[in-house]
Amino acid sequence: MRTLTIISHTEHYKKADGTIVGLGSTVTEINHLIAVFDSVIHVAMLHEVAAPPSALPYTSDKITFVALPAVGGTKIKDKLAILFQAPNIVATIKKAIHQTDYFQFRAPTGIGVFVIPYITLFSANKGWFKYAGNWKQENAPLAYRFQRWLLQKQKRKVTINGVWPDQPKQCLTFENPCLTEAEVALGQSISENKVLDNASLHFCFVGRLEEEKGIGVLIEAFKILTETEKRKLHTIHIVGDGKAKQKYIDSTKNSGLPFQFHGFLSREDVHNIYKTAHAIVLPSASEGFPKVIAEAMNYGCLPIVSNVSSIGQYVQSDKNGFLLDAISSDSLVASIRKVLELKPVLFSEMIQTQGAAIHKFTYSYYNTRIVHELL
């Protein structure tokens, strides 16, 4: 018997029929962990709002969800709420960990400032920490820097994004899983048959609609294009939501650009956009390695992405995508124009080059590494 407790800040919701659903990417990853563990307890946050279409249910009764209060945020009152709830959160985590053989704590997150010390000092369970953010982020929030420092000083294994010359021996480079073997096979078929039509190009953005993720820079960059260049665009798909969504929609009006704001979409619907898109644009200021990059590349999308964290270790400019020199509209326009002027033969060569590393992002590859390197 192998049992696992996962502790995270993953958003969960209760539907009208009582079904618990959670952030699609994390829930799907945990669903696949049942191939490794006989049972999984997921201790995470339950939000009392309607679930977005991207939220998914667990697919096995071997997975148990344990609710934490939905705490966190940037305001002082949000941070005080975390401290107020800390004893209850630690008690809930302690009870869950005692029921399983292993733990996984997913950082960085607000509760990490006290949960990582608790696990390090007071839990004898085997397990590991997953740092999903930018391991080399400069000017990171104080709480993130503190968690990273703690993980560097303790002895349990930590999975991180990227390969770094000075990473501690307990820090192991792990790709974030996001694809099934069947999806990789389908992606290869689609990539082999995808054709670049310079007169009807599809671009996409997938992520939160906020300045940190670069949606404002993206909109401004497309506005800079000439009228002739704009006529080459079929659709600019914007997938995701945020408090400022209407502001971004308004900024695209009368632009002569074919923006389509989809809001949250199911995993299947997002993948369907990748199947038709020629490029995914993510001018984000700070990332670990977004799963959406690997998912999009799997279906023959050229990534136009910021050169932060480990992204440049997987995307090479003019070979399998385009790295931005700077997170600015001018830098982004230069890369968009490269796609607009790309020869169909070169496009095909570039998306075929992507396939070599895609297998590392499969759930099966991830699970195999967990068994051999973490347990």
DATAKA-V171864 format. One record per residue. N is the residue number from 1. RES is the residue in one small letter. SS is DSSP state (a for helix, b for strand, c for the rest). PHI is phi in degrees with one decimal (NA if undefined). Layout:
# DATAKA-V171864
n	res	ss	phi
N	RES	SS	PHI
N	RES	SS	PHI
This chain:
# DATAKA-V171864
n	res	ss	phi
1	m	c	NA
2	r	c	-121.4
3	t	b	-128.6
4	l	b	-136.9
5	t	b	-109.1
6	i	b	-106.0
7	i	b	-118.1
8	s	b	-153.5
9	h	b	-101.1
10	t	b	-54.8
11	e	b	-71.3
12	h	b	-124.2
13	y	b	-142.7
14	k	b	-106.6
15	k	c	-78.8
16	a	c	-59.2
17	d	c	-86.6
18	g	c	91.9
19	t	c	-68.1
20	i	b	-91.0
21	v	b	-126.8
22	g	b	-141.3
23	l	b	-46.3
24	g	a	-55.0
25	s	a	-64.2
26	t	a	-72.9
27	v	a	-61.6
28	t	a	-63.0
29	e	a	-59.5
30	i	a	-69.5
31	n	a	-55.8
32	h	a	-77.2
33	l	a	-68.8
34	i	c	-64.5
35	a	c	-70.5
36	v	c	-109.2
37	f	c	-112.9
38	d	c	-75.4
39	s	b	-154.9
40	v	b	-134.4
41	i	b	-107.1
42	h	b	-111.8
43	v	b	-95.2
44	a	b	-154.5
45	m	b	-90.0
46	l	b	-107.0
47	h	b	-99.8
48	e	c	-95.5
49	v	c	-137.2
50	a	c	-66.7
51	a	c	-76.6
52	p	c	-74.0
53	p	c	-60.8
54	s	c	-77.5
55	a	b	-75.8
56	l	b	-128.4
57	p	b	-88.3
58	y	c	-74.7
59	t	c	-102.6
60	s	c	-136.6
61	d	c	-77.0
62	k	c	-84.1
63	i	b	-107.2
64	t	b	-115.8
65	f	b	-95.3
66	v	b	-119.3
67	a	b	-83.0
68	l	b	-110.5
69	p	b	-63.5
70	a	c	-78.4
71	v	c	-116.9
72	g	c	126.1
73	g	c	144.9
74	t	c	-97.7
75	k	c	-79.7
76	i	a	-60.4
77	k	a	-64.3
78	d	a	-67.2
79	k	a	-69.3
80	l	a	-66.2
81	a	a	-63.5
82	i	a	-61.6
83	l	a	-64.5
84	f	a	-62.4
85	q	a	-87.9
86	a	a	-53.9
87	p	a	-59.7
88	n	a	-65.7
89	i	a	-64.2
90	v	a	-63.4
91	a	a	-61.9
92	t	a	-65.0
93	i	a	-65.5
94	k	a	-57.4
95	k	a	-62.0
96	a	a	-67.9
97	i	a	-60.2
98	h	c	-67.5
99	q	c	-92.9
100	t	c	-132.0
101	d	c	-82.6
102	y	b	-126.7
103	f	b	-131.1
104	q	b	-135.0
105	f	b	-107.7
106	r	b	-101.5
107	a	b	-115.5
108	p	c	-85.3
109	t	c	-157.8
110	g	c	-54.8
111	i	c	-72.6
112	g	a	-63.8
113	v	a	-64.5
114	f	a	-116.4
115	v	a	-74.4
116	i	a	-61.1
117	p	a	-59.9
118	y	a	-61.2
119	i	a	-63.4
120	t	a	-62.9
121	l	a	-93.8
122	f	a	-123.5
123	s	c	-112.0
124	a	c	-94.9
125	n	c	-62.5
126	k	b	-73.9
127	g	b	161.7
128	w	b	-151.2
129	f	b	-106.8
130	k	b	-113.1
131	y	b	-96.8
132	a	c	-88.7
133	g	c	-88.4
134	n	c	-80.4
135	w	c	-64.8
136	k	c	-110.9
137	q	c	-63.5
138	e	c	-85.5
139	n	c	57.5
140	a	c	-68.1
141	p	c	-54.6
142	l	a	-54.7
143	a	a	-62.9
144	y	a	-69.6
145	r	a	-61.9
146	f	a	-62.9
147	q	a	-64.8
148	r	a	-63.2
149	w	a	-62.5
150	l	a	-60.1
151	l	a	-68.0
152	q	a	-71.3
153	k	a	-91.1
154	q	c	-84.2
155	k	c	-103.7
156	r	c	-69.4
157	k	b	-72.6
158	v	b	-131.0
159	t	b	-94.8
160	i	b	-134.0
161	n	c	-87.2
162	g	c	91.5
163	v	c	-114.3
164	w	c	-129.6
165	p	c	-62.5
166	d	c	-109.3
167	q	c	-71.4
168	p	c	-59.4
169	k	c	-63.5
170	q	c	-80.9
171	c	b	-93.8
172	l	b	-109.1
173	t	b	-73.4
174	f	c	-133.5
175	e	c	-77.0
176	n	c	-78.1
177	p	c	-72.7
178	c	c	-155.5
179	l	b	-137.2
180	t	c	-90.7
181	e	a	-61.5
182	a	a	-65.1
183	e	a	-67.4
184	v	a	-66.2
185	a	a	-63.6
186	l	a	-65.1
187	g	a	-61.2
188	q	a	-63.4
189	s	a	-64.1
190	i	a	-65.5
191	s	a	-63.1
192	e	a	-65.4
193	n	a	-109.2
194	k	c	-75.0
195	v	c	-118.6
196	l	c	-89.6
197	d	c	-107.9
198	n	c	-63.7
199	a	c	-102.4
200	s	c	-152.7
201	l	b	-97.2
202	h	b	-109.9
203	f	b	-117.0
204	c	b	-145.6
205	f	b	-131.3
206	v	b	-132.7
207	g	c	160.6
208	r	c	-69.5
209	l	c	-87.5
210	e	c	-151.6
211	e	a	-60.0
212	e	a	-59.0
213	k	a	-85.8
214	g	c	89.8
215	i	a	-65.8
216	g	a	-65.3
217	v	a	-62.3
218	l	a	-60.0
219	i	a	-61.4
220	e	a	-63.8
221	a	a	-63.1
222	f	a	-65.4
223	k	a	-65.6
224	i	a	-71.2
225	l	c	-56.7
226	t	c	-71.7
227	e	a	-60.9
228	t	a	-64.0
229	e	a	-68.3
230	k	a	-61.8
231	r	c	-69.2
232	k	c	-81.6
233	l	b	-91.6
234	h	b	-86.5
235	t	b	-151.0
236	i	b	-111.9
237	h	b	-81.8
238	i	b	-115.0
239	v	b	-109.9
240	g	c	136.9
241	d	c	-145.8
242	g	c	174.6
243	k	c	-62.6
244	a	c	-97.5
245	k	a	-54.8
246	q	a	-63.3
247	k	a	-61.0
248	y	a	-70.7
249	i	a	-61.5
250	d	a	-60.4
251	s	a	-71.2
252	t	a	-97.1
253	k	c	-67.8
254	n	c	61.1
255	s	c	-93.1
256	g	c	71.9
257	l	c	-114.2
258	p	c	-85.9
259	f	b	-71.9
260	q	b	-131.8
261	f	b	-89.7
262	h	b	-94.7
263	g	b	71.3
264	f	c	-71.5
265	l	c	-128.7
266	s	c	-68.0
267	r	a	-55.7
268	e	a	-62.8
269	d	a	-68.3
270	v	a	-64.2
271	h	a	-62.9
272	n	a	-65.2
273	i	a	-67.5
274	y	a	-57.5
275	k	a	-64.8
276	t	a	-102.2
277	a	c	-75.1
278	h	c	-97.3
279	a	b	-153.7
280	i	b	-110.1
281	v	b	-114.3
282	l	b	-136.2
283	p	c	-86.5
284	s	c	-82.6
285	a	c	-80.3
286	s	c	-151.9
287	e	c	-147.2
288	g	c	-88.5
289	f	c	-145.4
290	p	c	-60.5
291	k	a	-58.9
292	v	a	-63.7
293	i	a	-66.7
294	a	a	-64.2
295	e	a	-62.0
296	a	a	-66.5
297	m	a	-60.9
298	n	a	-58.5
299	y	c	-101.4
300	g	c	83.4
301	c	c	-96.3
302	l	b	-78.2
303	p	b	-80.3
304	i	b	-111.5
305	v	b	-137.4
306	s	b	-72.3
307	n	c	-91.8
308	v	c	-121.8
309	s	c	50.0
310	s	c	-93.4
311	i	a	-57.3
312	g	a	-68.0
313	q	a	-82.7
314	y	c	-118.3
315	v	c	-112.6
316	q	c	-113.3
317	s	b	-58.2
318	d	c	67.8
319	k	c	-113.4
320	n	c	-132.4
321	g	b	168.2
322	f	b	-140.7
323	l	b	-96.2
324	l	b	-78.5
325	d	c	-66.6
326	a	c	-153.1
327	i	c	-87.2
328	s	c	-147.2
329	s	a	-64.4
330	d	a	-65.0
331	s	a	-64.2
332	l	a	-68.3
333	v	a	-59.1
334	a	a	-60.1
335	s	a	-73.4
336	i	a	-60.1
337	r	a	-65.4
338	k	a	-61.4
339	v	a	-69.6
340	l	a	-61.4
341	e	c	-101.5
342	l	c	-68.6
343	k	c	-75.3
344	p	a	-53.2
345	v	a	-65.2
346	l	a	-67.5
347	f	a	-57.0
348	s	a	-60.7
349	e	a	-63.8
350	m	a	-68.0
351	i	a	-75.2
352	q	a	-72.4
353	t	a	-64.7
354	q	c	-65.3
355	g	a	-63.2
356	a	a	-59.4
357	a	a	-96.7
358	i	a	-62.2
359	h	a	-57.6
360	k	a	-65.6
361	f	a	-101.0
362	t	b	-85.0
363	y	a	-64.2
364	s	a	-65.5
365	y	a	-65.4
366	y	a	-61.6
367	n	a	-62.3
368	t	a	-62.0
369	r	a	-68.3
370	i	a	-59.0
371	v	a	-62.5
372	h	a	-88.0
373	e	a	-119.5
374	l	a	-117.7
375	l	c	-92.9
